[in-house]
Amino acid sequence: MPKENKSPTMADVAREAGVALGTVSRVVNGEPVGKEFREKVNEAIRKLGYRYNPSGRALRTDRTNTVAVIIPNTINPFFSMLVYHINIALEKHNYKMMLCFTEYDRDREPEFIQLAQHNRVDGIIALTYHPSLVIPEGIPFVTIDRFFSSSVPCVSSDNFGGGYLAARKLKELGCTNVAFMRTGSAITNEPSKRRDGFVSACVEMGLPFEVICLEDSEPFEKFEEFLTRHLEHGRMSLDGLFVGTDSLAWKIIRILRKMNVRVPEDVQVIGFDGSRMFGEQEMIVSTIVQPVREIAETCVNTVLTRDFSNVPSLICLPVKYAYGGTTKE
């Protein structure tokens, strides 16, 4: 009888690569191994067409090499770039991403958490807004921009420092009357500190300022009303704006242009996030840049540790200012 063709095994990969069976197992399972050995094993896997069985592996190791990522959407440039870098970081560890979009529907957040648990993911990375969200026990859970407890690591950029930097930059560029504008949820989260840093710097420098913050449910027209109140004889009494996100900053600039107010000649605008045109070209606006790649990699490295006993409850990463055409540099 003709010999039956069998699928290649880990042992076959080990022989082809000239490495120990345990080395192949570590590569397949996403565990640390030297770069040279990893390349040999991956080349052998490609050559032999080896495919491992994740279901069988999950039964043996209680791991699926999958991490759930819960996020509002990928239409927002910041979220899109964040998801991109999280996926790249997971791939480096031979993990896959289970991506869940809430579309800002807070009730979907606990539903997705249950779905992730049902699919036995190895961890959850989440950017959430549900006011009474319960973090499940027994599964590594890392949050972005929102502190829950000392046992749930939160990864964020330095939002307070970013607000402080924005105010000082506007002052440095000659602004004499400024405002902070933001939309957001009613929950207290790390981005709320952008306002605190801005106000702190303005008070410290004696720079006159105003603040307008709208909840997500409030009409956007309130921003237009606010700006209209500061328009006298075709001239804005405000000459500098720090806006909570780049996306919102772009909308505010469109309002100003409708009012025949020039940016940056009449009003200078600084956003927050570091969003770029088409994801990789010039900045959308002058902005406080979040280290998106570092945030993503920190989230992945943290959730994969599985042991948070030595992990800080808040991991805060530095920000920087970048020119994007809406300030006078």
Secondary structure as GFF3:
##gff-version 3
##sequence-region A 1 329
A	DSSP	alpha_helix	10	17	.	.	.	ID=ss1
A	DSSP	alpha_helix	21	28	.	.	.	ID=ss2
A	DSSP	alpha_helix	35	48	.	.	.	ID=ss3
A	DSSP	alpha_helix	54	61	.	.	.	ID=ss4
A	DSSP	beta_strand	66	71	.	.	.	ID=ss5
A	DSSP	alpha_helix	77	92	.	.	.	ID=ss6
A	DSSP	beta_strand	96	101	.	.	.	ID=ss7
A	DSSP	alpha_helix	108	118	.	.	.	ID=ss8
A	DSSP	beta_strand	123	126	.	.	.	ID=ss9
A	DSSP	beta_strand	141	144	.	.	.	ID=ss10
A	DSSP	beta_strand	154	157	.	.	.	ID=ss11
A	DSSP	alpha_helix	159	172	.	.	.	ID=ss12
A	DSSP	beta_strand	178	184	.	.	.	ID=ss13
A	DSSP	three_ten_helix	190	192	.	.	.	ID=ss14
A	DSSP	alpha_helix	193	205	.	.	.	ID=ss15
A	DSSP	beta_strand	209	215	.	.	.	ID=ss16
A	DSSP	alpha_helix	221	229	.	.	.	ID=ss17
A	DSSP	beta_strand	231	232	.	.	.	ID=ss18
A	DSSP	beta_strand	235	236	.	.	.	ID=ss19
A	DSSP	beta_strand	240	243	.	.	.	ID=ss20
A	DSSP	alpha_helix	246	258	.	.	.	ID=ss21
A	DSSP	beta_strand	268	273	.	.	.	ID=ss22
A	DSSP	three_ten_helix	277	279	.	.	.	ID=ss23
A	DSSP	beta_strand	287	289	.	.	.	ID=ss24
A	DSSP	alpha_helix	292	305	.	.	.	ID=ss25
A	DSSP	beta_strand	314	317	.	.	.	ID=ss26
A	DSSP	beta_strand	320	322	.	.	.	ID=ss27
###
